[in-house]
Amino acid sequence: MAAFHLTTALFLLLLLFPHSSLADHDYGDALRKCILFFEGQRSGKLPPSQRLSWRRDSALRDGSLAG
C-alpha cells in the first residue's frame, strides 16, 4: 500500500512540473555570458585575445609604493 501512495505522489509531482518548462533555459548562453563577465573583471596585463574592446591593462603598478 505504501508503494502505491509513493507512486501516486511521484506521478502527481511529474504532472505539476512538465518537462517542457525545464527545457526553456539556455545554459550554453548563460555560461558564455558568465565567462565574458569574468573576462571583463580581470586586471593587470591583459592578453591580446581580450574580447572586450573597451577593457585595457590596469593596475600594472599597484602596490609598487609599498616596497
N, CA, C, O and CB atoms as a CASP TS submission, in Angstrom:
PFRMAT TS
TARGET T0000
AUTHOR 0000-0000-0000
METHOD Language model
MODEL 1
PARENT N/A
ATOM      1  N   MET     1       0.821  -1.201   0.000  1.00  0.00           N
ATOM      2  CA  MET     1       0.000   0.000   0.000  1.00  0.00           C
ATOM      3  C   MET     1       0.864   1.265   0.000  1.00  0.00           C
ATOM      4  O   MET     1       0.522   2.257  -0.643  1.00  0.00           O
ATOM      5  CB  MET     1      -0.934  -0.001   1.210  1.00  0.00           C
ATOM      6  N   ALA     2       1.982   1.222   0.722  1.00  0.00           N
ATOM      7  CA  ALA     2       2.870   2.385   0.768  1.00  0.00           C
ATOM      8  C   ALA     2       3.481   2.648  -0.606  1.00  0.00           C
ATOM      9  O   ALA     2       3.686   3.799  -0.989  1.00  0.00           O
ATOM     10  CB  ALA     2       3.983   2.177   1.814  1.00  0.00           C
ATOM     11  N   ALA     3       3.767   1.586  -1.338  1.00  0.00           N
ATOM     12  CA  ALA     3       4.340   1.746  -2.678  1.00  0.00           C
ATOM     13  C   ALA     3       3.342   2.430  -3.605  1.00  0.00           C
ATOM     14  O   ALA     3       3.730   3.237  -4.450  1.00  0.00           O
ATOM     15  CB  ALA     3       4.757   0.378  -3.259  1.00  0.00           C
ATOM     16  N   PHE     4       2.064   2.113  -3.451  1.00  0.00           N
ATOM     17  CA  PHE     4       1.030   2.742  -4.270  1.00  0.00           C
ATOM     18  C   PHE     4       0.970   4.242  -3.992  1.00  0.00           C
ATOM     19  O   PHE     4       0.886   5.042  -4.924  1.00  0.00           O
ATOM     20  CB  PHE     4      -0.342   2.093  -4.003  1.00  0.00           C
ATOM     21  N   HIS     5       1.012   4.624  -2.719  1.00  0.00           N
ATOM     22  CA  HIS     5       0.966   6.044  -2.352  1.00  0.00           C
ATOM     23  C   HIS     5       2.209   6.784  -2.860  1.00  0.00           C
ATOM     24  O   HIS     5       2.118   7.924  -3.315  1.00  0.00           O
ATOM     25  CB  HIS     5       0.846   6.198  -0.819  1.00  0.00           C
ATOM     26  N   LEU     6       3.353   6.133  -2.779  1.00  0.00           N
ATOM     27  CA  LEU     6       4.582   6.744  -3.266  1.00  0.00           C
ATOM     28  C   LEU     6       4.533   6.926  -4.777  1.00  0.00           C
ATOM     29  O   LEU     6       4.941   7.967  -5.294  1.00  0.00           O
ATOM     30  CB  LEU     6       5.794   5.897  -2.873  1.00  0.00           C
ATOM     31  N   THR     7       4.041   5.927  -5.480  1.00  0.00           N
ATOM     32  CA  THR     7       3.919   6.013  -6.933  1.00  0.00           C
ATOM     33  C   THR     7       2.939   7.107  -7.330  1.00  0.00           C
ATOM     34  O   THR     7       3.197   7.863  -8.267  1.00  0.00           O
ATOM     35  CB  THR     7       3.473   4.668  -7.516  1.00  0.00           C
ATOM     36  N   THR     8       1.836   7.194  -6.635  1.00  0.00           N
ATOM     37  CA  THR     8       0.838   8.224  -6.920  1.00  0.00           C
ATOM     38  C   THR     8       1.410   9.620  -6.660  1.00  0.00           C
ATOM     39  O   THR     8       1.186  10.541  -7.445  1.00  0.00           O
ATOM     40  CB  THR     8      -0.426   7.997  -6.068  1.00  0.00           C
ATOM     41  N   ALA     9       2.136   9.771  -5.573  1.00  0.00           N
ATOM     42  CA  ALA     9       2.731  11.070  -5.249  1.00  0.00           C
ATOM     43  C   ALA     9       3.755  11.477  -6.307  1.00  0.00           C
ATOM     44  O   ALA     9       3.790  12.639  -6.713  1.00  0.00           O
ATOM     45  CB  ALA     9       3.392  11.027  -3.858  1.00  0.00           C
ATOM     46  N   LEU    10       4.584  10.543  -6.756  1.00  0.00           N
ATOM     47  CA  LEU    10       5.563  10.848  -7.797  1.00  0.00           C
ATOM     48  C   LEU    10       4.882  11.214  -9.107  1.00  0.00           C
ATOM     49  O   LEU    10       5.327  12.124  -9.807  1.00  0.00           O
ATOM     50  CB  LEU    10       6.498   9.664  -8.009  1.00  0.00           C
ATOM     51  N   PHE    11       3.816  10.517  -9.439  1.00  0.00           N
ATOM     52  CA  PHE    11       3.073  10.814 -10.660  1.00  0.00           C
ATOM     53  C   PHE    11       2.480  12.220 -10.606  1.00  0.00           C
ATOM     54  O   PHE    11       2.538  12.956 -11.591  1.00  0.00           O
ATOM     55  CB  PHE    11       1.961   9.777 -10.876  1.00  0.00           C
ATOM     56  N   LEU    12       1.917  12.590  -9.473  1.00  0.00           N
ATOM     57  CA  LEU    12       1.335  13.923  -9.324  1.00  0.00           C
ATOM     58  C   LEU    12       2.411  15.011  -9.387  1.00  0.00           C
ATOM     59  O   LEU    12       2.173  16.087  -9.937  1.00  0.00           O
ATOM     60  CB  LEU    12       0.567  14.020  -7.999  1.00  0.00           C
ATOM     61  N   LEU    13       3.578  14.737  -8.835  1.00  0.00           N
ATOM     62  CA  LEU    13       4.673  15.706  -8.927  1.00  0.00           C
ATOM     63  C   LEU    13       5.121  15.897 -10.370  1.00  0.00           C
ATOM     64  O   LEU    13       5.437  17.015 -10.778  1.00  0.00           O
ATOM     65  CB  LEU    13       5.857  15.256  -8.068  1.00  0.00           C
ATOM     66  N   LEU    14       5.151  14.825 -11.140  1.00  0.00           N
ATOM     67  CA  LEU    14       5.522  14.935 -12.548  1.00  0.00           C
ATOM     68  C   LEU    14       4.498  15.744 -13.331  1.00  0.00           C
ATOM     69  O   LEU    14       4.854  16.437 -14.284  1.00  0.00           O
ATOM     70  CB  LEU    14       5.673  13.551 -13.165  1.00  0.00           C
ATOM     71  N   LEU    15       3.242  15.664 -12.943  1.00  0.00           N
ATOM     72  CA  LEU    15       2.213  16.461 -13.604  1.00  0.00           C
ATOM     73  C   LEU    15       2.357  17.948 -13.278  1.00  0.00           C
ATOM     74  O   LEU    15       2.054  18.804 -14.108  1.00  0.00           O
ATOM     75  CB  LEU    15       0.827  15.969 -13.199  1.00  0.00           C
ATOM     76  N   LEU    16       2.818  18.245 -12.068  1.00  0.00           N
ATOM     77  CA  LEU    16       2.976  19.638 -11.659  1.00  0.00           C
ATOM     78  C   LEU    16       4.158  20.310 -12.353  1.00  0.00           C
ATOM     79  O   LEU    16       4.127  21.518 -12.590  1.00  0.00           O
ATOM     80  CB  LEU    16       3.152  19.720 -10.154  1.00  0.00           C
ATOM     81  N   PHE    17       5.190  19.550 -12.681  1.00  0.00           N
ATOM     82  CA  PHE    17       6.398  20.091 -13.297  1.00  0.00           C
ATOM     83  C   PHE    17       6.603  19.460 -14.669  1.00  0.00           C
ATOM     84  O   PHE    17       7.332  18.477 -14.797  1.00  0.00           O
ATOM     85  CB  PHE    17       7.632  19.847 -12.397  1.00  0.00           C
ATOM     86  N   PRO    18       5.966  20.019 -15.690  1.00  0.00           N
ATOM     87  CA  PRO    18       6.113  19.435 -17.025  1.00  0.00           C
ATOM     88  C   PRO    18       7.543  19.585 -17.539  1.00  0.00           C
ATOM     89  O   PRO    18       8.250  20.527 -17.182  1.00  0.00           O
ATOM     90  CB  PRO    18       5.133  20.091 -18.005  1.00  0.00           C
ATOM     91  N   HIS    19       7.948  18.652 -18.373  1.00  0.00           N
ATOM     92  CA  HIS    19       9.315  18.632 -18.896  1.00  0.00           C
ATOM     93  C   HIS    19       9.603  19.838 -19.782  1.00  0.00           C
ATOM     94  O   HIS    19      10.750  20.281 -19.848  1.00  0.00           O
ATOM     95  CB  HIS    19       9.559  17.351 -19.678  1.00  0.00           C
ATOM     96  N   SER    20       8.619  20.371 -20.451  1.00  0.00           N
ATOM     97  CA  SER    20       8.865  21.492 -21.361  1.00  0.00           C
ATOM     98  C   SER    20       9.334  22.736 -20.615  1.00  0.00           C
ATOM     99  O   SER    20      10.097  23.527 -21.171  1.00  0.00           O
ATOM    100  CB  SER    20       7.605  21.812 -22.152  1.00  0.00           C
ATOM    101  N   SER    21       8.902  22.927 -19.383  1.00  0.00           N
ATOM    102  CA  SER    21       9.346  24.107 -18.642  1.00  0.00           C
ATOM    103  C   SER    21      10.807  23.975 -18.221  1.00  0.00           C
ATOM    104  O   SER    21      11.471  24.986 -17.991  1.00  0.00           O
ATOM    105  CB  SER    21       8.462  24.325 -17.410  1.00  0.00           C
ATOM    106  N   LEU    22      11.315  22.761 -18.117  1.00  0.00           N
ATOM    107  CA  LEU    22      12.708  22.569 -17.753  1.00  0.00           C
ATOM    108  C   LEU    22      13.635  22.829 -18.931  1.00  0.00           C
ATOM    109  O   LEU    22      14.807  23.148 -18.733  1.00  0.00           O
ATOM    110  CB  LEU    22      12.921  21.167 -17.223  1.00  0.00           C
ATOM    111  N   ALA    23      13.134  22.698 -20.143  1.00  0.00           N
ATOM    112  CA  ALA    23      13.969  22.837 -21.332  1.00  0.00           C
ATOM    113  C   ALA    23      14.045  24.278 -21.833  1.00  0.00           C
ATOM    114  O   ALA    23      14.712  24.535 -22.835  1.00  0.00           O
ATOM    115  CB  ALA    23      13.445  21.944 -22.431  1.00  0.00           C
ATOM    116  N   ASP    24      13.390  25.216 -21.173  1.00  0.00           N
ATOM    117  CA  ASP    24      13.363  26.599 -21.641  1.00  0.00           C
ATOM    118  C   ASP    24      14.643  27.370 -21.319  1.00  0.00           C
ATOM    119  O   ASP    24      14.827  28.476 -21.827  1.00  0.00           O
ATOM    120  CB  ASP    24      12.187  27.311 -21.037  1.00  0.00           C
ATOM    121  N   HIS    25      15.517  26.826 -20.501  1.00  0.00           N
ATOM    122  CA  HIS    25      16.735  27.526 -20.103  1.00  0.00           C
ATOM    123  C   HIS    25      17.853  27.226 -21.093  1.00  0.00           C
ATOM    124  O   HIS    25      18.067  26.074 -21.469  1.00  0.00           O
ATOM    125  CB  HIS    25      17.157  27.124 -18.674  1.00  0.00           C
ATOM    126  N   ASP    26      18.564  28.270 -21.511  1.00  0.00           N
ATOM    127  CA  ASP    26      19.702  28.110 -22.413  1.00  0.00           C
ATOM    128  C   ASP    26      20.975  28.220 -21.575  1.00  0.00           C
ATOM    129  O   ASP    26      21.532  29.305 -21.409  1.00  0.00           O
ATOM    130  CB  ASP    26      19.681  29.185 -23.570  1.00  0.00           C
ATOM    131  N   TYR    27      21.419  27.095 -21.058  1.00  0.00           N
ATOM    132  CA  TYR    27      22.577  27.093 -20.177  1.00  0.00           C
ATOM    133  C   TYR    27      23.861  27.430 -20.927  1.00  0.00           C
ATOM    134  O   TYR    27      24.792  27.969 -20.328  1.00  0.00           O
ATOM    135  CB  TYR    27      22.712  25.745 -19.499  1.00  0.00           C
ATOM    136  N   GLY    28      23.934  27.129 -22.209  1.00  0.00           N
ATOM    137  CA  GLY    28      25.103  27.487 -23.005  1.00  0.00           C
ATOM    138  C   GLY    28      25.266  28.992 -23.098  1.00  0.00           C
ATOM    139  O   GLY    28      26.374  29.512 -22.962  1.00  0.00           O
ATOM    140  N   ASP    29      24.162  29.694 -23.331  1.00  0.00           N
ATOM    141  CA  ASP    29      24.200  31.158 -23.398  1.00  0.00           C
ATOM    142  C   ASP    29      24.567  31.747 -22.039  1.00  0.00           C
ATOM    143  O   ASP    29      25.342  32.701 -21.964  1.00  0.00           O
ATOM    144  CB  ASP    29      22.841  31.714 -23.871  1.00  0.00           C
ATOM    145  N   ALA    30      24.019  31.190 -20.975  1.00  0.00           N
ATOM    146  CA  ALA    30      24.341  31.679 -19.632  1.00  0.00           C
ATOM    147  C   ALA    30      25.824  31.482 -19.326  1.00  0.00           C
ATOM    148  O   ALA    30      26.449  32.353 -18.720  1.00  0.00           O
ATOM    149  CB  ALA    30      23.481  30.959 -18.575  1.00  0.00           C
ATOM    150  N   LEU    31      26.388  30.358 -19.734  1.00  0.00           N
ATOM    151  CA  LEU    31      27.804  30.101 -19.498  1.00  0.00           C
ATOM    152  C   LEU    31      28.681  31.057 -20.300  1.00  0.00           C
ATOM    153  O   LEU    31      29.681  31.555 -19.783  1.00  0.00           O
ATOM    154  CB  LEU    31      28.146  28.655 -19.850  1.00  0.00           C
ATOM    155  N   ARG    32      28.320  31.322 -21.557  1.00  0.00           N
ATOM    156  CA  ARG    32      29.086  32.271 -22.375  1.00  0.00           C
ATOM    157  C   ARG    32      29.083  33.663 -21.745  1.00  0.00           C
ATOM    158  O   ARG    32      30.120  34.325 -21.695  1.00  0.00           O
ATOM    159  CB  ARG    32      28.510  32.336 -23.801  1.00  0.00           C
ATOM    160  N   LYS    33      27.926  34.104 -21.269  1.00  0.00           N
ATOM    161  CA  LYS    33      27.835  35.426 -20.637  1.00  0.00           C
ATOM    162  C   LYS    33      28.613  35.476 -19.326  1.00  0.00           C
ATOM    163  O   LYS    33      29.219  36.496 -18.998  1.00  0.00           O
ATOM    164  CB  LYS    33      26.370  35.793 -20.383  1.00  0.00           C
ATOM    165  N   CYS    34      28.597  34.390 -18.591  1.00  0.00           N
ATOM    166  CA  CYS    34      29.326  34.327 -17.323  1.00  0.00           C
ATOM    167  C   CYS    34      30.828  34.433 -17.567  1.00  0.00           C
ATOM    168  O   CYS    34      31.521  35.176 -16.872  1.00  0.00           O
ATOM    169  CB  CYS    34      28.997  33.022 -16.571  1.00  0.00           C
ATOM    170  N   ILE    35      31.329  33.693 -18.549  1.00  0.00           N
ATOM    171  CA  ILE    35      32.757  33.741 -18.863  1.00  0.00           C
ATOM    172  C   ILE    35      33.148  35.126 -19.366  1.00  0.00           C
ATOM    173  O   ILE    35      34.212  35.634 -19.010  1.00  0.00           O
ATOM    174  CB  ILE    35      33.117  32.672 -19.910  1.00  0.00           C
ATOM    175  N   LEU    36      32.308  35.738 -20.182  1.00  0.00           N
ATOM    176  CA  LEU    36      32.582  37.088 -20.675  1.00  0.00           C
ATOM    177  C   LEU    36      32.623  38.092 -19.519  1.00  0.00           C
ATOM    178  O   LEU    36      33.464  38.991 -19.507  1.00  0.00           O
ATOM    179  CB  LEU    36      31.518  37.510 -21.709  1.00  0.00           C
ATOM    180  N   PHE    37      31.728  37.940 -18.560  1.00  0.00           N
ATOM    181  CA  PHE    37      31.724  38.809 -17.385  1.00  0.00           C
ATOM    182  C   PHE    37      33.041  38.686 -16.624  1.00  0.00           C
ATOM    183  O   PHE    37      33.641  39.694 -16.252  1.00  0.00           O
ATOM    184  CB  PHE    37      30.541  38.467 -16.463  1.00  0.00           C
ATOM    185  N   PHE    38      33.490  37.455 -16.392  1.00  0.00           N
ATOM    186  CA  PHE    38      34.735  37.265 -15.650  1.00  0.00           C
ATOM    187  C   PHE    38      35.946  37.749 -16.440  1.00  0.00           C
ATOM    188  O   PHE    38      36.921  38.201 -15.841  1.00  0.00           O
ATOM    189  CB  PHE    38      34.909  35.799 -15.287  1.00  0.00           C
ATOM    190  N   GLU    39      35.910  37.667 -17.766  1.00  0.00           N
ATOM    191  CA  GLU    39      36.993  38.236 -18.570  1.00  0.00           C
ATOM    192  C   GLU    39      37.037  39.757 -18.402  1.00  0.00           C
ATOM    193  O   GLU    39      38.119  40.346 -18.393  1.00  0.00           O
ATOM    194  CB  GLU    39      36.817  37.864 -20.063  1.00  0.00           C
ATOM    195  N   GLY    40      35.898  40.383 -18.272  1.00  0.00           N
ATOM    196  CA  GLY    40      35.844  41.830 -18.074  1.00  0.00           C
ATOM    197  C   GLY    40      36.306  42.264 -16.702  1.00  0.00           C
ATOM    198  O   GLY    40      36.654  43.430 -16.518  1.00  0.00           O
ATOM    199  N   GLN    41      36.322  41.370 -15.737  1.00  0.00           N
ATOM    200  CA  GLN    41      36.729  41.704 -14.380  1.00  0.00           C
ATOM    201  C   GLN    41      38.229  41.566 -14.154  1.00  0.00           C
ATOM    202  O   GLN    41      38.721  41.916 -13.081  1.00  0.00           O
ATOM    203  CB  GLN    41      35.996  40.836 -13.408  1.00  0.00           C
ATOM    204  N   ARG    42      38.958  41.068 -15.135  1.00  0.00           N
ATOM    205  CA  ARG    42      40.398  40.871 -14.963  1.00  0.00           C
ATOM    206  C   ARG    42      41.126  42.211 -14.891  1.00  0.00           C
ATOM    207  O   ARG    42      40.670  43.217 -15.434  1.00  0.00           O
ATOM    208  CB  ARG    42      40.965  40.024 -16.112  1.00  0.00           C
ATOM    209  N   SER    43      42.258  42.197 -14.212  1.00  0.00           N
ATOM    210  CA  SER    43      43.124  43.377 -14.187  1.00  0.00           C
ATOM    211  C   SER    43      44.551  42.911 -14.405  1.00  0.00           C
ATOM    212  O   SER    43      44.831  41.712 -14.425  1.00  0.00           O
ATOM    213  CB  SER    43      42.987  44.169 -12.839  1.00  0.00           C
ATOM    214  N   GLY    44      45.447  43.869 -14.566  1.00  0.00           N
ATOM    215  CA  GLY    44      46.831  43.534 -14.864  1.00  0.00           C
ATOM    216  C   GLY    44      47.065  43.599 -16.360  1.00  0.00           C
ATOM    217  O   GLY    44      46.298  44.227 -17.090  1.00  0.00           O
ATOM    218  N   LYS    45      48.121  42.952 -16.812  1.00  0.00           N
ATOM    219  CA  LYS    45      48.447  42.898 -18.232  1.00  0.00           C
ATOM    220  C   LYS    45      47.511  41.891 -18.889  1.00  0.00           C
ATOM    221  O   LYS    45      47.552  40.700 -18.583  1.00  0.00           O
ATOM    222  CB  LYS    45      49.951  42.513 -18.463  1.00  0.00           C
ATOM    223  N   LEU    46      46.673  42.379 -19.788  1.00  0.00           N
ATOM    224  CA  LEU    46      45.684  41.518 -20.433  1.00  0.00           C
ATOM    225  C   LEU    46      46.255  40.904 -21.702  1.00  0.00           C
ATOM    226  O   LEU    46      47.088  41.519 -22.368  1.00  0.00           O
ATOM    227  CB  LEU    46      44.408  42.308 -20.753  1.00  0.00           C
ATOM    228  N   PRO    47      45.818  39.702 -22.041  1.00  0.00           N
ATOM    229  CA  PRO    47      46.321  39.045 -23.244  1.00  0.00           C
ATOM    230  C   PRO    47      45.770  39.704 -24.508  1.00  0.00           C
ATOM    231  O   PRO    47      44.744  40.381 -24.448  1.00  0.00           O
ATOM    232  CB  PRO    47      45.960  37.558 -23.227  1.00  0.00           C
ATOM    233  N   PRO    48      46.432  39.517 -25.645  1.00  0.00           N
ATOM    234  CA  PRO    48      45.939  40.088 -26.905  1.00  0.00           C
ATOM    235  C   PRO    48      44.565  39.538 -27.305  1.00  0.00           C
ATOM    236  O   PRO    48      43.850  40.155 -28.096  1.00  0.00           O
ATOM    237  CB  PRO    48      46.938  39.817 -28.019  1.00  0.00           C
ATOM    238  N   SER    49      44.208  38.395 -26.764  1.00  0.00           N
ATOM    239  CA  SER    49      42.924  37.778 -27.117  1.00  0.00           C
ATOM    240  C   SER    49      41.756  38.325 -26.303  1.00  0.00           C
ATOM    241  O   SER    49      40.666  37.752 -26.330  1.00  0.00           O
ATOM    242  CB  SER    49      43.007  36.282 -26.927  1.00  0.00           C
ATOM    243  N   GLN    50      41.964  39.419 -25.585  1.00  0.00           N
ATOM    244  CA  GLN    50      40.897  40.033 -24.778  1.00  0.00           C
ATOM    245  C   GLN    50      39.708  40.382 -25.670  1.00  0.00           C
ATOM    246  O   GLN    50      39.861  41.127 -26.637  1.00  0.00           O
ATOM    247  CB  GLN    50      41.417  41.306 -24.046  1.00  0.00           C
ATOM    248  N   ARG    51      38.531  39.855 -25.357  1.00  0.00           N
ATOM    249  CA  ARG    51      37.352  40.045 -26.209  1.00  0.00           C
ATOM    250  C   ARG    51      36.629  41.368 -25.985  1.00  0.00           C
ATOM    251  O   ARG    51      35.873  41.811 -26.849  1.00  0.00           O
ATOM    252  CB  ARG    51      36.391  38.924 -25.985  1.00  0.00           C
ATOM    253  N   LEU    52      36.848  41.994 -24.853  1.00  0.00           N
ATOM    254  CA  LEU    52      36.174  43.260 -24.565  1.00  0.00           C
ATOM    255  C   LEU    52      37.065  44.407 -25.024  1.00  0.00           C
ATOM    256  O   LEU    52      38.108  44.670 -24.426  1.00  0.00           O
ATOM    257  CB  LEU    52      35.842  43.390 -23.046  1.00  0.00           C
ATOM    258  N   SER    53      36.649  45.084 -26.085  1.00  0.00           N
ATOM    259  CA  SER    53      37.496  46.122 -26.688  1.00  0.00           C
ATOM    260  C   SER    53      37.679  47.334 -25.780  1.00  0.00           C
ATOM    261  O   SER    53      38.671  48.051 -25.916  1.00  0.00           O
ATOM    262  CB  SER    53      36.902  46.567 -28.008  1.00  0.00           C
ATOM    263  N   TRP    54      36.766  47.578 -24.874  1.00  0.00           N
ATOM    264  CA  TRP    54      36.858  48.749 -24.006  1.00  0.00           C
ATOM    265  C   TRP    54      37.745  48.491 -22.789  1.00  0.00           C
ATOM    266  O   TRP    54      38.097  49.431 -22.077  1.00  0.00           O
ATOM    267  CB  TRP    54      35.471  49.170 -23.552  1.00  0.00           C
ATOM    268  N   ARG    55      38.109  47.240 -22.542  1.00  0.00           N
ATOM    269  CA  ARG    55      38.906  46.894 -21.363  1.00  0.00           C
ATOM    270  C   ARG    55      40.383  46.900 -21.725  1.00  0.00           C
ATOM    271  O   ARG    55      40.795  46.233 -22.674  1.00  0.00           O
ATOM    272  CB  ARG    55      38.491  45.512 -20.797  1.00  0.00           C
ATOM    273  N   ARG    56      41.182  47.653 -20.972  1.00  0.00           N
ATOM    274  CA  ARG    56      42.623  47.746 -21.212  1.00  0.00           C
ATOM    275  C   ARG    56      43.383  47.253 -19.977  1.00  0.00           C
ATOM    276  O   ARG    56      42.784  46.897 -18.962  1.00  0.00           O
ATOM    277  CB  ARG    56      43.032  49.209 -21.560  1.00  0.00           C
ATOM    278  N   ASP    57      44.705  47.240 -20.087  1.00  0.00           N
ATOM    279  CA  ASP    57      45.549  46.880 -18.949  1.00  0.00           C
ATOM    280  C   ASP    57      45.268  47.834 -17.792  1.00  0.00           C
ATOM    281  O   ASP    57      45.041  49.026 -18.003  1.00  0.00           O
ATOM    282  CB  ASP    57      47.057  46.914 -19.339  1.00  0.00           C
ATOM    283  N   SER    58      45.285  47.315 -16.592  1.00  0.00           N
ATOM    284  CA  SER    58      45.023  48.164 -15.425  1.00  0.00           C
ATOM    285  C   SER    58      45.797  47.639 -14.221  1.00  0.00           C
ATOM    286  O   SER    58      46.150  46.462 -14.150  1.00  0.00           O
ATOM    287  CB  SER    58      43.504  48.220 -15.109  1.00  0.00           C
ATOM    288  N   ALA    59      46.047  48.531 -13.289  1.00  0.00           N
ATOM    289  CA  ALA    59      46.700  48.204 -12.012  1.00  0.00           C
ATOM    290  C   ALA    59      48.068  47.558 -12.220  1.00  0.00           C
ATOM    291  O   ALA    59      48.442  46.635 -11.497  1.00  0.00           O
ATOM    292  CB  ALA    59      45.810  47.270 -11.189  1.00  0.00           C
ATOM    293  N   LEU    60      48.817  48.053 -13.221  1.00  0.00           N
ATOM    294  CA  LEU    60      50.121  47.461 -13.509  1.00  0.00           C
ATOM    295  C   LEU    60      51.160  47.795 -12.439  1.00  0.00           C
ATOM    296  O   LEU    60      52.101  47.030 -12.225  1.00  0.00           O
ATOM    297  CB  LEU    60      50.614  47.932 -14.863  1.00  0.00           C
ATOM    298  N   ARG    61      50.990  48.939 -11.766  1.00  0.00           N
ATOM    299  CA  ARG    61      51.942  49.323 -10.716  1.00  0.00           C
ATOM    300  C   ARG    61      51.286  49.303  -9.338  1.00  0.00           C
ATOM    301  O   ARG    61      51.771  49.953  -8.411  1.00  0.00           O
ATOM    302  CB  ARG    61      52.517  50.719 -11.001  1.00  0.00           C
ATOM    303  N   ASP    62      50.220  48.584  -9.203  1.00  0.00           N
ATOM    304  CA  ASP    62      49.504  48.516  -7.929  1.00  0.00           C
ATOM    305  C   ASP    62      50.392  47.874  -6.859  1.00  0.00           C
ATOM    306  O   ASP    62      50.880  46.758  -7.039  1.00  0.00           O
ATOM    307  CB  ASP    62      48.182  47.717  -8.088  1.00  0.00           C
ATOM    308  N   GLY    63      50.595  48.573  -5.767  1.00  0.00           N
ATOM    309  CA  GLY    63      51.410  48.074  -4.662  1.00  0.00           C
ATOM    310  C   GLY    63      52.890  48.352  -4.799  1.00  0.00           C
ATOM    311  O   GLY    63      53.665  47.937  -3.937  1.00  0.00           O
ATOM    312  N   SER    64      53.315  49.042  -5.853  1.00  0.00           N
ATOM    313  CA  SER    64      54.748  49.292  -6.048  1.00  0.00           C
ATOM    314  C   SER    64      55.317  50.260  -5.009  1.00  0.00           C
ATOM    315  O   SER    64      56.510  50.205  -4.709  1.00  0.00           O
ATOM    316  CB  SER    64      54.994  49.843  -7.444  1.00  0.00           C
ATOM    317  N   LEU    65      54.492  51.134  -4.464  1.00  0.00           N
ATOM    318  CA  LEU    65      54.966  52.076  -3.447  1.00  0.00           C
ATOM    319  C   LEU    65      55.172  51.398  -2.092  1.00  0.00           C
ATOM    320  O   LEU    65      55.886  51.925  -1.239  1.00  0.00           O
ATOM    321  CB  LEU    65      53.977  53.230  -3.302  1.00  0.00           C
ATOM    322  N   ALA    66      54.563  50.257  -1.895  1.00  0.00           N
ATOM    323  CA  ALA    66      54.673  49.558  -0.616  1.00  0.00           C
ATOM    324  C   ALA    66      56.023  48.848  -0.483  1.00  0.00           C
ATOM    325  O   ALA    66      56.403  48.453   0.619  1.00  0.00           O
ATOM    326  CB  ALA    66      53.532  48.547  -0.466  1.00  0.00           C
ATOM    327  N   GLY    67      56.729  48.688  -1.558  1.00  0.00           N
ATOM    328  CA  GLY    67      58.056  48.100  -1.462  1.00  0.00           C
ATOM    329  C   GLY    67      58.056  46.772  -2.024  1.00  0.00           C
ATOM    330  O   GLY    67      59.092  46.107  -2.036  1.00  0.00           O
TER
END
